């Protein structure tokens, strides 16, 4: 999801999903070769003067100090990262051995992992209260954040009870009776949490996009298309491509046009005037690696080229980045691009 200038690195949150409606691209597109989907970038804090073109989020007010939108958004993002990672990891642990979430534990499971204790709910709620009090007002984001915070406390209490039950091995004494009873509450609250998390994530995306786009326009107006402008522009376009490849229905023709625009920006960046920061050559090299990875994946989708048996065995593993024209390689090059951008001085 979101990236910021300078781009802060966020750990990707493991999201626990029960039954959520699939998000799909409404544009028609050829089917992609079977492979793991490209995940959208996770939310990352924006900078003092970032925004993106207007979207579903309410327009940002800019009457306050420029640092205010950044400070406000950073609080929401800190909440998102800390809590979603903890809760998602715990629920995914539970889901790994409870094979049917509609049924719950049967008592016949060969392996019982329980789940992990969680943290971050109270800090998250405090961060959201603080963020809501800051200018500018962001009604859509504030509402999504409040709904998300409301989903955490009951889920935290239930997870705590379920964790203690399985950690103490009490399921061995009652034939999973309490575990089966607790599952209904856990599954229902987890579904509410997951849906609230998705809406919160989307609202963060919208707000961050607005901030980034506004900063890009400001950079061009004040300093022209120099190094700072192209650094932000390439990151925005790369993020857009990762999102496009991650749709349930990939619009190959549209992605091809986006890649053409990205290549034009990359070529212009090579001629950008101004002093170059340390590691600029590394950054531009990473941008080129991402461009190649995006083009390779685009060609595979366009030509409907299947993955070989060997390539399939690597997809979705730590070695997936080695597969040319794969979502794994696109993710890897994108993350490297962000990491290098973070270190530019």
C-alpha positions in Angstrom: 0.0 0.0 0.0 1.5 3.5 0.8 5.1 4.9 0.4 6.4 8.3 1.5 9.1 10.8 0.6 11.5 10.0 2.2 9.9 6.6 2.2 9.6 5.0 5.6 9.9 1.2 5.7 7.0 -0.8 7.1 6.8 -4.5 7.9 4.1 -6.1 5.8 1.2 -7.2 8.0 -0.1 -10.7 7.8 -3.8 -10.4 7.3 -6.1 -13.0 8.6 -9.0 -13.5 6.1 -12.3 -15.4 6.7 -14.8 -14.7 4.0 -14.2 -11.4 2.3 -15.6 -10.2 -1.0 -12.8 -10.2 -3.6 -11.5 -6.9 -4.9 -11.4 -7.0 -8.6 -10.4 -4.7 -11.4 -13.5 -3.8 -13.4 -11.5 -3.6 -16.6 -11.5 -6.7 -18.7 -8.1 -8.5 -19.1 -6.6 -11.8 -20.2 -6.1 -14.3 -17.5 -2.7 -14.3 -15.9 -0.5 -17.4 -15.7 -1.1 -19.3 -12.4 1.2 -17.7 -9.8 1.0 -15.9 -6.4 -0.6 -12.5 -6.7 1.4 -9.4 -6.3 0.5 -7.9 -2.9 -0.2 -4.2 -2.8 2.4 -2.2 -0.9 1.6 -1.7 2.8 0.8 1.7 4.2 3.8 3.9 4.9 4.0 7.3 6.4 3.9 10.3 4.0 6.0 13.4 4.2 5.5 16.9 5.3 4.3 17.9 1.8 2.9 14.9 0.2 -0.5 14.2 -1.4 -2.1 12.4 -4.3 -4.9 13.2 -6.7 -8.3 13.4 -5.1 -9.9 10.1 -4.4 -12.6 8.6 -2.2 -11.0 10.3 0.8 -12.2 13.8 1.7 -10.1 16.7 0.3 -7.4 17.7 2.7 -7.5 21.1 4.3 -4.2 22.9 4.3 -4.8 25.8 6.5 -2.6 24.4 9.3 1.2 23.9 9.3 2.5 21.7 6.6 3.8 19.2 9.2 0.3 18.6 10.5 -0.9 16.2 7.7 2.3 14.2 8.0 2.1 14.0 11.8 -1.6 13.0 11.7 -1.1 10.3 9.1 2.0 8.9 10.8 0.0 8.3 13.9 -2.6 6.3 12.0 0.1 4.3 10.2 1.9 3.5 13.5 -1.4 2.1 14.8 -2.0 0.1 11.6 1.4 -1.5 11.6 1.7 -2.4 15.2 -1.7 -3.8 15.7 -2.4 -5.4 12.3 0.9 -7.3 12.4 0.3 -8.7 15.9 -3.4 -9.6 15.4 -2.9 -10.9 11.9 0.0 -13.2 13.0 -2.0 -14.6 15.9 -5.1 -15.3 13.8 -3.1 -16.8 11.0 -1.5 -19.2 13.5 -5.0 -20.3 14.6 -6.1 -20.7 11.0 -3.1 -22.9 10.2 -4.5 -25.8 12.2 -8.2 -25.1 12.3 -8.8 -26.1 8.7 -12.4 -25.0 8.3 -13.1 -21.6 9.9 -16.8 -22.1 9.3 -16.8 -25.2 11.5 -14.0 -24.5 14.0 -11.9 -27.1 15.9 -13.4 -30.6 15.7 -11.3 -32.2 18.4 -9.7 -34.6 15.9 -6.8 -32.3 15.0 -3.4 -34.0 15.0 -1.6 -30.8 15.8 -3.0 -28.0 18.0 -1.0 -24.8 17.9 -3.5 -22.5 19.6 -2.6 -18.9 18.7 -0.2 -16.1 19.7 -0.9 -13.5 22.3 -1.5 -10.0 20.8 -0.5 -6.5 21.6 -0.9 -3.0 20.3 -4.7 -2.4 20.7 -4.4 0.2 23.5 -1.5 2.1 21.9 -3.4 2.0 18.6 -6.6 3.5 20.1 -4.5 6.2 21.8 -2.8 7.0 18.5 -6.1 7.3 16.7 -7.6 9.6 19.4 -4.5 11.8 19.1 -4.6 11.7 15.3 -8.3 12.6 15.2 -7.7 15.7 17.2 -5.1 17.0 14.7 -5.7 19.2 11.7 -6.5 18.8 8.9 -9.7 17.0 9.2 -9.8 13.7 7.1 -13.4 12.5 7.7 -13.1 9.2 5.6 -9.8 8.2 7.2 -11.0 9.2 10.7 -14.2 7.1 10.4 -12.2 4.1 9.1 -9.7 4.4 11.9 -12.4 4.6 14.5 -14.2 1.5 13.2 -10.9 -0.3 13.1 -10.0 0.6 16.7 -13.5 -0.5 17.8 -12.8 -3.9 16.4 -9.6 -4.5 18.4 -10.7 -4.5 22.0 -13.3 -7.3 21.9 -11.0 -9.4 19.6 -8.1 -8.8 22.0 -10.1 -10.1 24.9 -11.3 -13.2 23.1 -7.8 -14.0 21.8 -6.4 -13.7 25.3 -9.0 -16.2 26.5 -8.4 -18.6 23.6 -4.6 -18.3 24.0 -4.8 -19.2 27.7 -7.1 -22.2 27.0 -4.8 -23.8 24.5 -1.6 -22.7 26.1 -2.6 -24.5 29.3 -3.7 -27.6 27.4 -7.2 -27.4 28.8 -8.6 -28.7 25.5 -7.2 -32.1 26.6 -9.5 -32.1 29.7 -12.9 -31.0 28.2 -12.7 -32.6 24.7 -12.4 -29.2 23.0 -15.8 -28.1 24.5 -14.7 -24.6 25.4 -12.5 -24.3 22.3 -15.6 -25.0 20.1 -17.6 -22.5 22.1 -14.9 -19.8 21.9 -14.5 -20.3 18.2 -17.8 -18.7 17.3 -16.9 -15.5 19.1 -13.3 -15.6 17.7 -14.4 -16.2 14.1 -17.1 -13.5 14.2 -14.8 -10.9 15.7 -12.0 -11.8 13.4 -14.2 -11.2 10.4 -15.2 -7.8 11.7 -11.5 -7.0 12.3 -10.4 -8.1 8.9 -13.1 -6.0 7.1 -12.3 -3.0 9.3 -8.6 -3.4 8.6 -9.2 -3.5 4.8 -11.2 -0.3 4.9 -8.6 1.4 7.2 -5.9 0.3 4.8 -7.8 1.7 1.8 -8.4 5.0 3.6 -4.7 5.3 4.4 -3.9 4.7 0.8 -6.2 7.5 -0.3 -4.9 10.0 2.2 -1.3 9.1 1.5 -1.8 9.3 -2.3 -3.2 12.8 -1.9 -0.3 13.9 0.2 2.2 12.4 -2.3 0.7 14.0 -5.3 0.5 17.4 -3.7 4.2 17.2 -2.8 5.1 16.1 -6.4 3.3 19.2 -7.7 4.9 21.4 -5.2 8.4 20.1 -6.0 7.9 20.8 -9.7 6.5 24.3 -9.0 9.3 25.3 -6.6 12.3 23.4 -7.8 11.5 22.1 -11.3 12.0 18.5 -12.3 15.1 17.8 -10.5 16.4 14.8 -8.5 13.9 15.2 -5.7 11.0 15.3 -8.2 12.1 12.2 -10.0 12.8 10.3 -6.9 9.2 10.8 -5.7 7.7 10.4 -9.2 9.4 7.0 -9.8 8.3 5.8 -6.4 4.7 6.8 -7.0 4.6 5.2 -10.4 6.2 2.0 -9.1 3.6 1.8 -6.4 0.9 2.2 -9.0 2.3 -0.6 -11.0 2.5 -3.0 -8.0 -1.1 -2.3 -7.3 -2.1 -2.8 -10.9 -0.4 -6.2 -11.1 -2.0 -7.2 -7.8 -5.6 -6.8 -9.0 -7.7 -10.0 -9.2 -8.3 -9.2 -12.9 -5.2 -7.7 -14.4 -5.7 -5.2 -17.2 -2.6 -6.1 -19.3 -3.2 -3.3 -21.9 -3.5 -0.7 -19.2 -0.4 -1.9 -17.5 1.5 -1.8 -20.7 0.7 1.9 -21.0 1.7 2.5 -17.4 5.0 0.9 -18.0 5.6 3.1 -21.1 5.0 6.1 -18.9 7.3 4.8 -16.2 10.1 4.2 -18.8 9.7 7.8 -20.0 10.1 9.0 -16.4 13.2 6.8 -15.9 14.8 8.1 -19.1 14.1 11.7 -18.0 15.5 11.0 -14.5 18.8 10.0 -16.1 19.1 13.6 -17.3 17.8 15.3 -14.1 19.8 18.4 -13.2 21.1 19.1 -9.7 23.4 17.6 -7.1 22.9 13.9 -6.6 22.6 12.5 -3.1 24.8 9.7 -1.8 23.7 6.3 -3.2 21.9 8.0 -6.1 23.5 5.6 -8.5 22.3 2.6 -6.4 18.8 4.0 -6.4 18.7 4.5 -10.2 20.0 1.0 -10.6 17.2 -0.3 -8.4 14.7 1.6 -10.4 16.0 0.0 -13.6 15.8 -3.4 -11.9 12.2 -2.8 -11.1 11.5 -1.5 -14.6 12.9 -4.8 -16.0 10.9 -6.9 -13.6 7.7 -5.1 -14.4 8.3 -5.4 -18.1 9.1 -9.1 -17.8 5.9 -9.8 -15.8 3.9 -7.7 -18.3 5.3 -9.7 -21.2 4.5 -13.0 -19.5 0.9 -11.9 -18.9 0.5 -10.5 -22.4 1.9 -13.5 -24.1 0.3 -15.9 -21.7 3.6 -17.7 -21.1 3.2 -20.4 -18.5 5.7 -21.0 -15.7 7.8 -24.1 -16.0 7.7 -26.9 -13.4 10.9 -25.6 -11.8 9.7 -22.0 -11.8 6.4 -23.1 -10.1 8.4 -24.8 -7.4 10.1 -21.5 -6.5 7.0 -19.2 -6.7 5.9 -18.1 -3.3 9.1 -19.3 -1.6 12.2 -17.4 -0.6 13.6 -18.2 -4.0 10.7 -16.8 -6.0 12.6 -13.6 -6.7 14.8 -15.6 -9.1 11.9 -16.3 -11.5 11.9 -13.9 -14.4 8.5 -12.4 -15.0 7.1 -13.3 -11.6 5.2 -11.4 -9.0 7.9 -12.5 -6.5 10.6 -10.7 -8.5 8.4 -7.6 -8.9 7.9 -7.4 -5.1 11.6 -8.0 -4.4 12.8 -5.2 -6.8 10.1 -2.8 -5.5 11.1 -3.4 -1.8 14.8 -2.9 -2.7 13.9 0.3 -4.5 12.1 1.6 -1.4 14.9 0.5 0.9 17.5 2.4 -1.1 15.3 5.5 -1.3 15.1 5.4 2.5 18.9 5.6 2.7 19.4 8.5 0.3 20.9 11.5 1.9 
